[in-house]
Amino acid sequence: MLREGLSPNLRASDGTTLLMYAALHGDAEGVHILLEAGADPNLANDYGACALIWGAADVDKVRYLILKGAEVNVQSRPSRPSATPLSAASSHTDGADSVAFLLKAGADDSIKARDGLPFELAAKHGCLESVKIFLNYYKRNGRSDLPLRQALANAIGYGHSDVASYILNWDGSENLDEETLNQGLSEAIWYPLPSLAQDLINRGAKVSDLIGAAFSDVEWDTNLLKTLIDRGVDLNKTAYFGLNALDLLNLRGFKKSGQLLLNEGLEPSLTPKKRLIPDNSVQLTDENRSGIVKTAVSKSLDLLFQSSDLFLKNKKNCTSCHHQDLPAIAASIASTRGVEVQHASWDRIVARQWKRHRRGQSANAYDRSRGFSGDPSKATGYLLWAWSAQGLPANSVTKAGVWYLAGSQLPDGQWHGHSPRMPIQDGAHQGTALSLRALKSYPLPGREEEMLERIDRARLWLEKHPGDIHTHSAFRLLGLAWAEAEPNVLEEGMLDLTETQNADGGWSQLETLPSDAWATGLALLALQAAGMNVDSDVYTQGVQFLLNTQFEDGSWFVYSRSDPSIPHFDSQFPFGRHQWISAAGTAMAAASLALSLDPVVDQRIRDSQTVETINSNYLMNQRSTESGNGLLFEFDGTRTVDFEQDIRPLLETSCLDCHDTQMNKGEFKMTDRNSIIIGGRSGRAAIELGQGAKSLLVRHVTDQIEDMEMPPLVKRKNYPKLTPDQVQKLITWIDEGAEWPEGITLE
């Protein structure tokens, strides 16, 4: 195409160049070819990103770009802390070679990105080799102003004990102040990172209380706890709802550490409220099993969707794994098993997920050190599990999510998460399983072989690292199944999981806790994925436990063990402060019950749809309902305006060059009726059927909105303003229901 005259500096509507796309998703040879053809390495898009920032993790791309004059210290947003090539390379776990090359090429390590200095970012993302390169660079240059404090805080705060230990043992770490060491110990206890915590204690660090240790899923060594007590911790410190450290240990059944606190004089502060769990004693037979299971699943999904609707109403810019992702997964499975699903609520979930992620994860986010919020391996992993379970095809969000996940895989194959919120966000086994599924479901075009290699590395890591608690073991087996491990490996994983099944047929999150819906549903999902027959005794006993313990409203109770860093609000799911994990457990239970039913359709429910289509249809219904028009509007008179003769010509002449499928300025397309009704980035409907004069589109084309006239004032030499006659025809067309011939898409 370049030989045929295609410009090597061709840009997309947002200014992104061919070279930038090659740097982002292509290989180094593609970058080289474009540069040799005259591509300008310093062109930036509308968001300030350029090829060197987007290709920063690949040292071969970096070398080609710099040799052709790429500015090594370019910033995506020079007016404020923003990405540079060095900060971008430092944020990739496999970017060490690029970091070394950029430093030799004169990259300025003192330029701060949004999330900190490049060295701090390398520590945050667990890039040990990059951390070593920076520290050696500082030593060679006689630097004494090392940002060790924040780097150490980042490493510990994101659970990278190897990086933290390396920094602690580096020359100059003896100057770390007491506050830094104490904060590091608090974080190390929280994760938990036992060996690192012991190292910090040996250096004199202390904590103010034992709440963090009591929240852990690992029972801490009593000698370590005694050392902390002797250094003056406040044993009477309470967490949420007045629970002290002893209460939290008792809830986990940790008797040794609990006895230690009793010996120190601490008494329980509260008596936990005991929940009366149903004992339905459901009698299953071959004849009634299908009907009973379908009813149980249907009740659960109805409750989950009702609660999801309220959750989304309260959290305007948020979606969650417990109220949206997991229920969508359950609905996907149930819909293939003959269970009726509420599509309005389901569509609302998909539409909100798209709204939340599409802007932050579109092209303008690739320059950021951390493109996805929360714990990406979990938050992004759950989202893409939900979408792939529905059969939704790849889109801009899946591409950005997989791009980020690929760049955050650690060299040993794992994805190491942070923000422990047990059991929904809990450890590397979970993050690795969810991430490898995302890479398998939505491989990046042109990088398919790399995706397979990353999945294989993840599989090997899972094979070598058995889980130490139930959630870890179950997600390990899920990951091995998704990665298509050898049958003998899967059989060993299934055996490990079945050996922990309780006498009541369920599974427990910890050995010291009773069976619950989260642990049981997750175990059954993993066993089925690994090849267990749903008619087996193990699976049937799990199904029986779930049916016996389901509440009448369709819910299951799961006790919350997570410190609510985000305080819960009432979503009208039962069980008060336990409602979020109970919703997640209910979704897991419903999904595993649905799997026990015979499939009735071969394809996933969304196989013929896209996220964009679902979002478009949902918004059209929503906005039409809110305005009292749209789909609810019916014009029963004689139409006086003809689409082909009166409307299509004015749209093609004055609108489409900026609002077709390629340009869609302001995220507003005018290629079809639905897109025009929905509107663009503002979130407002562009036309209100039956009310042409009040419609936003008419206000734009009649210059009623300053600085947002359509066509723009500066372009009217080429795109003429609508004449009064055209405006009137547009108003009348909208008044008459905006008739649009079926199958017509403007280009």
C-alpha positions in Angstrom: 0.0 0.0 0.0 2.9 2.4 0.7 4.2 1.6 -2.8 0.8 2.6 -4.2 1.0 6.0 -2.7 -0.5 5.6 0.8 0.9 8.3 3.1 3.1 6.8 5.9 1.7 9.7 8.1 -1.9 8.8 7.5 -4.0 9.7 10.6 -7.2 8.4 12.1 -10.0 10.8 13.3 -8.3 11.3 16.7 -4.9 12.0 15.1 -3.4 8.5 15.7 -0.9 7.6 12.9 -0.1 4.4 11.2 3.2 4.4 12.9 1.5 4.7 16.3 -0.7 1.7 15.6 2.3 -0.3 14.4 4.2 0.6 17.6 1.2 -0.4 19.7 0.0 -3.6 18.1 2.4 -4.5 15.3 5.9 -5.8 15.3 9.3 -4.0 15.2 9.7 -4.7 11.4 6.4 -2.9 10.7 7.7 0.1 12.6 10.9 -0.1 10.7 9.2 -0.2 7.3 7.0 2.8 8.1 10.0 4.8 9.3 12.0 4.0 6.2 9.0 5.1 4.1 9.1 8.5 5.8 6.8 8.2 8.8 7.3 11.0 11.3 8.1 9.4 14.7 7.2 12.6 16.6 3.6 13.0 15.4 1.2 12.8 18.3 -2.6 12.1 18.4 -5.2 14.4 19.9 -4.4 13.0 23.4 -0.7 13.7 23.1 0.5 10.2 22.8 3.1 9.2 20.2 4.8 6.1 18.7 7.7 6.1 21.2 5.3 6.1 24.2 3.1 3.4 22.7 5.9 1.2 21.7 8.1 1.8 24.7 8.0 -1.8 26.0 9.7 -3.2 22.9 13.4 -2.3 22.7 13.6 -3.0 19.0 10.8 -0.5 18.3 12.4 2.0 20.7 15.8 1.6 18.9 14.3 2.2 15.4 12.3 5.2 16.5 15.1 6.9 18.3 17.5 6.3 15.4 15.0 8.1 13.2 14.8 11.1 15.5 12.1 10.3 18.0 12.2 12.7 21.0 13.3 10.6 23.9 11.8 12.9 26.6 8.5 13.6 24.9 5.5 13.9 27.3 1.9 13.1 26.3 0.6 16.1 28.3 3.4 18.5 28.9 1.3 20.9 31.0 1.0 18.3 33.8 2.5 15.0 35.1 2.1 12.6 32.2 3.7 9.7 30.4 7.1 9.7 28.8 8.7 6.8 26.9 10.7 6.0 30.1 7.7 6.0 32.4 5.8 3.8 29.9 8.6 1.3 29.6 9.0 1.3 33.4 5.3 0.3 33.7 5.6 -2.8 31.6 6.9 -6.0 33.4 8.9 -6.9 30.3 10.2 -3.4 29.6 13.7 -3.7 31.3 15.6 -3.7 28.0 13.8 -0.6 26.9 14.5 1.1 30.2 18.2 0.5 29.8 18.3 1.7 26.2 16.3 4.8 27.0 18.5 5.8 29.9 21.6 5.4 27.7 19.8 7.6 25.0 19.4 10.4 27.5 15.9 9.8 29.0 15.2 12.0 32.0 14.3 9.9 35.0 13.1 13.0 36.9 10.1 13.6 34.7 7.0 12.6 36.7 4.2 10.7 35.1 0.7 10.7 36.5 1.5 7.9 39.0 5.0 8.9 39.9 8.6 8.8 38.7 9.8 6.0 36.3 11.7 4.2 39.1 8.7 4.3 41.4 6.5 2.9 38.6 8.9 0.0 38.0 8.6 -0.9 41.7 4.8 -0.5 41.6 4.4 -2.9 38.7 6.8 -5.5 40.0 9.5 -4.9 37.3 12.5 -6.2 39.3 14.9 -6.1 36.4 14.0 -2.5 35.7 14.4 -1.6 39.4 17.9 -3.1 39.3 18.7 -1.1 36.2 17.6 2.2 37.8 19.5 1.5 41.0 22.7 0.7 39.1 22.2 3.8 37.0 21.9 5.9 40.1 25.0 4.3 41.6 27.1 4.9 38.4 26.1 8.5 38.3 26.7 9.1 42.0 23.1 10.0 42.7 22.2 10.5 46.4 18.6 11.6 45.9 17.2 8.2 45.4 13.4 8.0 45.6 13.6 4.8 47.6 10.8 5.7 50.0 8.0 5.8 47.5 9.5 2.9 45.5 9.5 0.7 48.6 5.9 1.8 49.4 4.8 1.0 45.9 6.5 -2.4 45.9 5.0 -3.5 49.2 1.7 -1.8 48.6 1.2 -3.8 45.4 2.5 -7.0 46.9 5.9 -7.3 45.1 8.0 -8.8 47.9 11.0 -9.5 45.7 11.2 -5.9 44.6 10.7 -4.7 48.1 13.4 -7.0 49.5 15.9 -5.8 46.8 15.3 -2.2 47.7 15.6 -2.9 51.4 19.0 -4.5 50.8 20.3 -1.8 48.5 23.0 0.7 49.6 21.3 3.7 51.1 18.3 1.8 52.4 19.6 2.2 55.9 18.5 5.8 55.6 14.8 4.9 55.2 12.9 6.6 58.0 10.9 4.9 60.7 7.5 6.0 59.2 8.4 4.3 55.9 9.4 1.0 57.5 6.3 1.0 59.7 4.0 1.7 56.8 5.7 -1.1 54.8 5.1 -3.5 57.7 1.5 -2.6 57.8 1.2 -3.4 54.1 3.2 -6.6 54.3 1.0 -7.9 57.1 -2.1 -6.9 55.1 -1.3 -8.9 52.0 0.1 -11.1 53.6 3.9 -11.2 52.9 5.2 -13.1 55.9 9.0 -13.2 55.1 9.0 -9.5 54.2 7.1 -8.7 57.3 9.7 -10.5 59.4 12.5 -8.7 57.6 10.9 -5.3 58.5 10.3 -6.4 62.1 14.0 -7.3 62.3 14.8 -3.7 61.1 12.7 -2.3 64.0 9.4 -1.7 62.2 6.2 -1.8 64.2 2.5 -1.4 63.7 -0.2 0.3 65.7 -2.6 -2.6 65.9 -3.3 -6.1 64.7 -6.4 -5.5 62.6 -4.5 -6.1 59.3 -3.1 -9.4 60.6 -6.5 -10.5 61.8 -8.1 -9.8 58.3 -5.6 -12.1 56.6 -6.6 -15.5 55.2 -3.3 -16.9 56.6 -2.9 -17.5 60.3 0.2 -15.6 61.4 3.0 -17.2 63.4 2.3 -16.5 67.1 6.0 -15.6 67.7 5.7 -12.8 65.1 2.5 -11.6 66.7 4.0 -11.7 70.1 6.9 -9.5 68.9 4.4 -6.9 67.6 2.5 -7.0 70.9 5.7 -6.5 72.9 6.4 -3.4 70.7 3.2 -1.8 72.0 0.3 -2.4 69.5 -3.1 -1.2 70.5 -5.0 -4.5 71.1 -8.3 -2.7 71.7 -8.3 -1.1 68.2 -11.6 -2.0 66.4 -12.4 -2.3 62.7 -15.8 -1.8 61.1 -18.9 -2.7 63.1 -16.8 -2.6 66.3 -14.9 -5.9 65.7 -11.5 -6.1 67.3 -8.6 -8.4 66.3 -9.8 -11.3 68.4 -13.3 -11.1 66.9 -11.8 -11.2 63.4 -9.5 -14.2 64.2 -12.5 -16.0 65.8 -14.5 -15.5 62.6 -11.8 -17.2 60.7 -11.4 -20.0 63.2 -7.8 -19.2 63.9 -7.4 -20.7 67.4 -3.7 -20.4 68.1 -3.5 -16.7 67.4 -6.8 -16.1 69.1 -5.6 -17.9 72.2 -2.5 -15.6 72.2 -4.7 -12.5 72.3 -6.9 -14.0 75.0 -3.7 -14.6 77.0 -2.8 -11.0 76.5 -6.1 -10.0 78.1 -8.1 -9.1 75.0 -11.8 -10.1 75.2 -14.2 -10.4 72.3 -16.0 -7.1 71.8 -19.1 -8.4 70.0 -21.0 -11.6 69.6 -21.5 -12.2 65.9 -25.0 -12.4 64.7 -25.8 -16.0 63.8 -27.7 -16.5 60.5 -30.3 -19.2 60.4 -29.3 -21.0 57.1 -32.2 -22.9 55.4 -32.3 -26.6 55.5 -34.7 -27.3 52.6 -34.1 -31.0 52.4 -34.8 -31.0 48.7 -35.4 -34.5 47.3 -34.1 -34.8 43.8 -35.1 -37.5 41.4 -34.4 -37.9 37.7 -37.9 -36.7 37.0 -38.0 -33.5 39.1 -34.3 -32.4 39.0 -34.5 -30.2 35.9 -37.6 -28.3 37.1 -36.3 -27.8 40.6 -32.9 -26.5 39.4 -34.4 -24.2 36.8 -36.7 -22.7 39.4 -33.8 -22.1 41.8 -31.7 -20.5 39.1 -34.5 -18.4 37.8 -35.3 -17.0 41.3 -31.6 -16.2 41.9 -31.2 -14.4 38.6 -34.4 -12.3 39.1 -33.1 -11.2 42.5 -29.6 -10.5 41.2 -30.9 -8.4 38.3 -33.2 -6.5 40.5 -30.3 -5.7 42.8 -28.0 -4.9 39.9 -30.6 -2.3 38.6 -30.6 -0.6 41.9 -26.8 -0.8 42.2 -26.4 0.9 38.8 -28.9 3.5 39.8 -26.9 4.4 42.9 -23.4 4.1 41.3 -23.6 6.2 38.1 -20.1 5.6 36.9 -19.4 2.1 38.3 -19.8 -1.5 37.7 -18.8 -4.4 39.9 -17.8 -8.0 39.7 -20.3 -9.0 42.4 -23.4 -7.2 41.1 -22.7 -7.2 37.3 -19.9 -9.4 36.0 -20.7 -12.6 37.9 -24.5 -12.3 37.4 -23.9 -11.8 33.7 -21.8 -15.0 33.7 -24.5 -16.9 35.5 -27.1 -15.5 33.1 -25.0 -16.6 30.1 -24.8 -20.2 31.3 -28.5 -20.3 32.3 -29.7 -18.9 28.9 -28.1 -21.9 27.2 -29.9 -24.3 29.6 -33.4 -23.2 28.9 -33.8 -20.7 31.8 -35.6 -17.4 31.0 -33.4 -14.4 31.6 -34.5 -10.7 32.0 -32.8 -9.1 29.0 -33.6 -5.5 30.0 -31.5 -5.8 33.2 -28.9 -7.8 31.4 -28.6 -5.2 28.6 -28.3 -2.5 31.3 -25.3 -4.3 32.7 -23.6 -4.5 29.3 -24.4 -0.9 28.4 -23.0 0.4 31.7 -19.9 -1.7 31.4 -19.3 -0.3 28.0 -20.0 3.3 29.2 -17.6 2.9 32.1 -14.7 1.4 30.2 -14.8 2.7 26.7 -13.5 6.2 27.3 -10.8 5.3 29.8 -9.7 2.3 27.8 -9.8 3.7 24.3 -6.8 5.0 22.4 -6.2 7.9 24.7 -5.4 5.5 27.6 -2.5 3.5 26.1 0.0 6.1 27.3 -1.0 5.7 30.9 1.0 3.7 33.3 -2.1 1.9 34.5 -5.0 1.9 32.1 -7.6 0.1 34.1 -8.9 0.9 37.5 -9.0 -1.3 40.6 -7.0 -4.6 40.5 -6.7 -5.0 36.7 -6.0 -8.7 36.6 -9.3 -9.2 38.6 -11.4 -6.2 37.5 -10.5 -6.5 33.8 -10.4 -10.3 34.1 -14.0 -10.6 35.5 -15.3 -8.2 32.9 -13.8 -10.1 29.9 -14.9 -13.4 31.4 -18.4 -12.0 31.5 -18.3 -10.8 27.9 -16.6 -13.9 26.5 -19.2 -16.1 28.3 -21.9 -14.2 26.5 -20.1 -14.7 23.2 -19.5 -10.9 22.7 -16.9 -10.2 20.0 -13.7 -8.2 20.5 -14.0 -4.4 20.6 -11.9 -1.4 21.7 -12.3 -2.2 25.4 -11.3 -5.8 25.0 -8.3 -4.8 22.9 -7.1 -2.2 25.5 -7.7 -4.6 28.4 -5.8 -7.5 26.8 -3.0 -5.0 25.8 -2.7 -3.9 29.4 -2.8 -7.5 30.8 -0.2 -8.7 28.4 2.1 -5.9 29.6 1.6 -6.6 33.2 2.3 -10.4 33.3 5.4 -11.1 35.4 8.3 -13.0 33.9 7.5 -16.2 35.8 4.1 -16.3 34.1 1.8 -15.1 36.9 -0.4 -12.0 37.2 0.1 -10.6 40.6 -2.9 -8.6 41.9 -3.2 -6.2 44.7 -6.1 -4.7 46.8 -7.0 -8.0 48.6 -10.8 -8.1 49.1 -11.3 -11.8 50.0 -12.5 -13.8 48.3 -13.5 -11.8 45.2 -10.1 -10.3 44.8 -7.7 -12.8 46.3 -4.2 -13.7 45.1 -2.2 -14.5 42.1 -3.9 -17.8 41.2 -7.1 -15.9 40.7 -5.5 -13.0 38.7 -3.5 -15.5 36.6 -6.6 -17.6 35.7 -8.8 -14.6 34.8 -6.0 -12.9 32.8 -5.1 -15.9 30.7 -8.8 -16.5 29.9 -8.9 -12.9 28.7 -5.9 -13.4 26.4 -7.3 -16.6 25.1 -10.8 -15.1 24.5 -9.6 -11.9 22.9 -6.1 -12.3 21.4 -4.7 -9.2 20.0 -4.6 -9.2 16.1 -1.1 -9.7 14.9 0.1 -10.9 18.3 -1.6 -14.3 18.4 1.6 -16.3 18.9 2.7 -14.0 21.7 -0.7 -14.5 23.4 -0.3 -18.3 23.2 3.2 -18.0 24.7 1.9 -15.9 27.6 -0.9 -18.4 28.2 1.6 -21.2 28.2 3.8 -19.4 30.7 0.7 -18.8 32.9 -0.2 -22.5 32.7 3.3 -23.5 33.8 3.1 -21.1 36.8 -0.2 -22.6 37.8 1.1 -26.1 37.5 4.0 -25.3 39.8 2.1 -23.5 42.4 -0.7 -25.4 44.2 -3.2 -23.2 46.0 -3.0 -22.9 49.8 -6.6 -22.0 50.4 -9.9 -22.9 48.6 -10.3 -19.9 46.3 -6.7 -20.2 45.2 -7.1 -23.9 44.4 -10.4 -23.5 42.6 -9.1 -20.6 40.4 -5.9 -22.6 39.8 -8.0 -25.4 38.4 -10.1 -23.0 36.3 -7.0 -21.5 34.9 -5.5 -24.9 34.1 -8.7 -25.9 32.3 -8.9 -22.6 30.3 -5.2 -23.1 29.4 -6.0 -26.6 28.2 -3.5 -28.3 30.5 -2.7 -32.0 30.1 -5.4 -34.4 31.4 -3.2 -35.8 34.2 -2.7 -32.2 35.5 -6.4 -31.5 35.4 -7.1 -34.9 37.2 -4.7 -34.0 40.0 -6.3 -30.6 40.3 -9.8 -32.1 40.5 -8.6 -34.6 43.1 -7.2 -31.8 45.2 -10.5 -30.0 45.1 -12.8 -33.0 45.7 -10.7 -34.0 48.7 -11.8 -30.8 50.4 -15.5 -31.3 49.9 -17.4 -31.3 53.2 -19.8 -33.9 54.5 -22.7 -31.6 53.7 -21.7 -31.6 50.0 -20.4 -28.0 50.0 -17.0 -26.4 50.2 -15.6 -23.9 52.6 -13.5 -20.8 51.9 -11.1 -21.7 54.7 -10.8 -25.1 56.5 -12.0 -23.4 59.7 -15.2 -22.1 58.2 -18.5 -23.8 57.2 -19.6 -24.5 53.6 -21.0 -21.6 51.7 -22.3 -20.7 48.2 -19.2 -18.9 47.0 -16.8 -21.7 47.8 -19.3 -24.4 46.5 -20.3 -22.6 43.3 -16.7 -21.8 42.5 -15.6 -25.4 43.1 -18.3 -26.8 40.9 -17.5 -24.3 38.1 -13.9 -25.3 38.2 -14.6 -29.1 38.3 -17.0 -28.9 35.4 -14.5 -26.8 33.4 -11.8 -29.4 34.1 -14.0 -32.2 32.7 -16.0 -33.5 35.6 -19.4 -34.9 34.6 -22.2 -33.0 36.2 -24.0 -36.3 37.0 -21.0 -37.5 39.1 -21.5 -38.0 42.8 -19.3 -35.1 43.7 -21.1 -32.6 41.5 -24.5 -33.9 42.5 -23.7 -33.6 46.2 -22.6 -30.0 45.6 -25.9 -29.2 43.8 -27.8 -30.8 46.7 -26.0 -28.6 49.2 -26.9 -25.4 47.2 -30.5 -26.4 46.8 -30.8 -27.2 50.5 -29.3 -23.8 51.6 -31.0 -21.4 49.2 -33.3 -18.8 50.8 -36.9 -18.5 49.5 -36.1 -15.2 47.6 -33.4 -17.0 45.6 -30.3 -15.8 47.6 -27.6 -17.6 49.5 -25.9 -16.1 52.6 -22.1 -15.7 52.5 -20.3 -14.1 55.4 -18.2 -11.0 54.5 -14.5 -11.3 55.5 -13.3 -8.3 53.5 -12.3 -5.0 55.0 -14.7 -2.7 53.1 -12.3 -0.2 51.6 -15.4 0.8 49.6 -18.2 1.0 52.1 -21.3 -0.9 50.9 -24.6 0.7 50.3 -28.0 -1.0 50.2 -28.7 -2.6 46.9 -31.8 -4.4 48.2 -29.9 -7.7 48.2 -30.5 -9.3 51.6 -28.0 -9.7 54.5 -26.9 -6.1 55.2 -23.2 -5.6 55.2 -22.8 -9.1 53.8 -24.9 -8.4 50.7 -22.1 -7.8 48.2 -20.3 -11.1 48.8 -23.6 -12.8 49.1 -24.6 -11.5 45.7 -21.3 -12.9 44.3 -21.9 -16.2 46.0 -25.5 -16.3 44.7 -24.2 -15.7 41.2 -21.6 -18.5 41.6 -24.2 -20.9 42.9 -26.7 -20.1 40.1 -24.0 -20.6 37.5 -23.0 -23.9 38.8 -26.6 -25.1 39.2 -27.3 -24.1 35.6 -24.3 -26.1 34.5 -26.0 -29.2 35.9 -28.9 -28.8 33.3 -28.7 -30.2 29.8 -27.8 -27.6 27.2 -30.7 -26.6 24.9 -28.9 -24.3 22.5 -25.5 -24.8 20.9 -24.3 -21.2 20.8 -23.9 -18.5 23.4 -26.8 -16.1 23.8 -24.9 -13.0 22.4 -23.0 -14.7 19.6 -24.8 -12.6 16.9 -24.5 -9.3 18.9 -21.9 -6.8 19.7 -21.4 -4.7 22.9 -21.9 -1.6 20.7 -25.3 -2.9 19.4 -26.5 -3.9 22.9 -25.5 -0.5 24.2 -27.1 1.3 21.2 -30.4 -0.5 21.6 -30.5 -0.1 25.4 -29.7 3.7 25.2 -32.4 4.2 22.5 -35.0 2.5 24.7 -33.8 4.3 27.8 -33.7 7.8 26.3 -36.9 7.2 24.4 -38.6 6.2 27.6 -37.2 9.2 29.6 -38.3 11.7 26.9 -41.7 10.0 26.4 -40.9 9.6 22.7 -38.6 7.3 20.7 -40.0 3.7 20.5 -43.1 4.9 22.4 -43.8 7.5 19.7 -46.2 6.5 17.0 -47.0 8.9 14.1 -50.4 8.1 12.6 -50.7 10.9 10.1 -49.6 11.3 6.5 -45.9 11.9 6.1 -45.0 15.1 4.2 -41.2 14.6 4.2 -39.4 11.9 2.2 -36.2 10.5 3.6 -34.5 9.7 0.3 -35.5 13.0 -1.3 -35.3 15.5 1.6 -33.2 14.1 4.5 -30.5 11.9 3.1 -29.0 14.6 0.8 -28.6 17.2 3.6 -27.1 14.6 5.9 -24.6 13.5 3.2 -23.7 17.0 2.2 -23.4 18.7 5.6 -22.9 16.0 8.3 -21.5 12.7 7.3 -17.9 13.7 6.6 -17.5 14.3 10.4 -20.1 11.9 11.7 -19.7 8.6 9.8 -18.3 5.3 11.1 -14.7 6.5 10.6 -14.8 10.0 12.0 -17.7 10.1 14.5 -16.7 13.4 16.0 -17.9 13.7 19.6 -18.7 10.0 19.4 -21.8 10.9 17.4 -22.6 8.9 14.2 -25.3 9.9 11.8 -25.2 6.8 9.6 -28.4 5.2 10.9 -31.5 6.0 12.7 -30.5 4.4 16.0 -27.2 6.3 16.2 -29.0 9.7 15.6 -31.6 9.0 18.3 -28.9 8.0 20.8 -26.7 11.0 20.3 -23.0 11.2 21.2 -20.6 11.9 24.0 -23.0 14.3 25.8 -25.2 11.4 26.8 -28.3 13.2 25.5 -30.6 12.0 22.7 -29.9 14.0 19.5 -33.5 13.9 18.3 -36.8 13.6 20.3 -39.3 12.0 18.1 -42.4 14.1 17.8 -40.6 17.2 19.0 -38.4 18.3 16.2 -38.0 22.0 17.2 -36.8 21.0 20.7 -34.4 18.3 19.5 -30.7 18.8 20.2 -29.8 18.2 16.6 -32.0 21.0 15.4 -30.5 23.4 18.0 -27.1 22.5 16.7 -27.9 23.1 13.0 -29.7 26.4 13.8 -26.6 27.8 15.7 -28.4 28.0 19.0 -25.5 26.4 20.9 -22.4 28.7 21.0 -19.2 27.1 19.9 -21.0 23.9 18.9 -22.7 25.0 15.7 -23.2 22.3 13.1 -21.6 22.3 10.6 -18.8 24.2 12.5 -18.4 27.9 11.5 -14.8 27.4 10.4 -15.8 24.6 7.9 -18.8 26.2 6.3 -16.9 27.0 3.1 -16.9 23.2 2.4 -20.0 22.2 4.5 -22.8 24.7 4.0 -25.2 25.7 6.8 -28.6 24.2 6.3 -31.1 26.5 4.6 -34.3 27.5 6.3 -36.2 25.1 4.0 -33.8 22.2 5.0 -34.2 23.0 8.7 -37.9 23.0 8.4 -37.8 19.6 6.6 -35.6 18.3 9.3 -38.0 19.4 12.1 -41.0 18.0 10.2 -39.1 14.7 9.6 -38.5 14.4 13.4 -42.1 15.4 14.2 -43.3 12.6 11.9 -41.2 9.9 13.6 -37.9 10.2 11.7 -38.9 7.6 9.2 -35.8 5.7 7.9 -36.0 2.9 5.3 -35.0 -0.5 6.7 -31.5 -1.6 5.8 -30.2 1.8 4.9 -26.8 2.8 6.3 -25.3 6.1 5.1 -21.6 6.2 4.2 
